[in-house]
Amino acid sequence: MKRLILVLLLVFAVATFGFNRPAFAGDAAKGASIFAANCNACHLGGKNVVNATKTLSKADLDKYDMASLEAIKTQITKGKNAMPAFAGRLTDEQIDDVAAYVLAQAEKGWK
């Protein structure tokens, strides 16, 4: 009986955690085209035309506590100051993809 319960719990755990998409597991390649279509006007090359001191560089993301997928996703979703919210304009998956792209580009120095 214990073995049966253990096997059922193991099957449940694998089914629950083994097949779900990890949180914020965006696709940076897809994010590139979404970024180009929605973000380049203000953030071309990781810059910021509205506030030049708050770029998408790794240093600035670190400086403003934005160097995580969660923080970037929140900024995209809710907007802040001059940046508009993209919730409703982009799907959650597209926001995940853009966040992955931004963080990957920041890590590479926007090259």
N, C-alpha and C positions, 0 to 999 in steps of 0.2 A: 504494500500500500504506500509506504514512504517513497519507494522508487517511482511509482506511478505519479505521485504528487510532484516529485522532483523533476521528472521528465516533462510533465505538463507545465510547470513553472519555467523550465528551460525553453520550451517551445513558445510560451507566451512572451518571454523576454526577447527571444530572437525575433519573433513577429513584431513586437512593439518597437524595439530599438534597432533592429538589424535592417529594416527596409525603409525607414523614414529618411527623408532628406535632412541632413544636418542643418541647424539654424544658421543662417547667413552664409550658406554654401553657394554663393553666387558664381556665375560664369563670367569671368573677366573678359573673355573674347566677345560674348554677347553684349556685355556692358559697354564695350568700346563703341559700338554702333549706336546704342541708346544714348550714351554720353554725347557723341557727336551730334545727334539730332536734338538733344534737349539742353545740354549744358555748355557746349562750346562757345556760345555767344558771350558768356561771362567768364568761362574757365578754360579757354583755349590754352593748351600746353601746361595746364595746372596753375595758371595765373588767376587773378581775380580783378576784373576791370572795375568793379564797384568799390572794393576796398583792397588796394594793392598790398597792404600789410598782412592780409589773411589769405594766403595762397593755399593751394593744395599740395604744397611741398611737404616732405616728411617732417622737416624741422617745424613748420608752422602747425601741422596737424598735431605733433607732439606738444608744442607750446600751448595750444588751445584745447588740450585733452580730446582731440578728435581722431587720434591714430588707432582707431579700432573699427571693425566692421559695424558693430552696434551703434557707435556714435555717428558714423557717417550715414548709416541707414536712417537714424532718427532725424538728422539734419535734412536729408533728402525728403523724407516723409512729411515732416512738420514745417520745414523751412525755418528761417530765423532772420530777423532784421530785414535786409533787402532781398534775401533769397526767398523765393516763393515755395510753398509746400507743393510737393509732387504727388501726394496721396490723392487718388482719384484720376490723376493724369497718367500715372504709371502703375502697373500691377505690383504686387509685393515681390514677385519673382524678378521683374525688371529693376526694382529698387535694389534687391539683393545683388543683381548683376552689376549695376552701376557702382555700388559700394565696393564690390570686389575689384572692379576695374580701377577705381580711384586709389584704393589702398595699394594695389599692385604697381600702379604707375608712380605713386609717391615713393615706394620702396626702390624703384628703378631710377628715380630722379626725373621722371616725366620725359624719358628719351624714347 
